[in-house]
Amino acid sequence: MATTLGLVSDEFNTDLEQSEQLLDDVDRVLRALDGGNYGQCVACGEPIEAGRLSADPFVTTCVAHPQLSEQPAQ
């Protein structure tokens, strides 16, 4: 039974971490919308392609800077 509880606890922690990340992403997007810079690449300031934003509304970089999009926004 302890093994089952451990698995459930691990799964819960994973779900919690994913939910917290999603909330952080939503908060970041809302701040960008309020600041008028949603859809601008954080690396170069150029507009992020509409298709890229449609595929991932939380993306923070244009296709020229994809590696930066994987880093947490500050």
N, C-alpha and C positions, 0 to 999 in steps of 0.2 A: 504494500500500500504506500509506503514511503516513496518508492520509485514513481508511482503514479502521481502522487502529490508534487513531487519534484518536477515532473514533466509538465503538469498543469501550471505550476508556478513559473517555470521557464517560458511557457507559451504566453501566459498572462503578461509577464515582463516584456516579452517581445512585442506583443500587441500594444502595450502601454507606451513603449518607446516609439513605435510607429505612429501612434496617435499623437504623441507629443511633437514629433517631427512634422506631421501634417499641420497641426495647429501653428507651429512656428512658421511654416511655409505660408499659410493663409495670412498670418499676421504680417509677414514681410510683404506680401502682395498688397494687402490693404494699406500699409504705410507707403508703398510705392505709388499706389493709386492716389492717395491723399496728397502726396508730394508732387504728383504730375510726372513722375518718371517711370511709371510701369511700362514695360516693353522696350526700355533702353538698356543696352548692354552695359553692365557694370565695369567692363574692361575698357571699352572705347567710346561709349556714349552713343553709338549708332543704334538705330532702331533694330530690334530683334524681328526677324522674319515672321509674318503672320502665321504661316504653316507651322513654324517651330513653336510659337506660343499656343496654337491650337492643340498641338500634340502634347505639350507640357506647359500649362499656364504658370508653373512655378519656375521655369527656366530663367536664368539671370544673365545669360550671355548670348551673343550672336554665334553663328556657325564658325566664325573665325577664331573664337575663343572658347571652345567646348570644354577644355580641361578645367577652366575656372568655375564652370557651372556646378562641378562636383564638390567644390569646397563650400563650407557653410558661409552664408552671407553674414556680414557684420553690420 
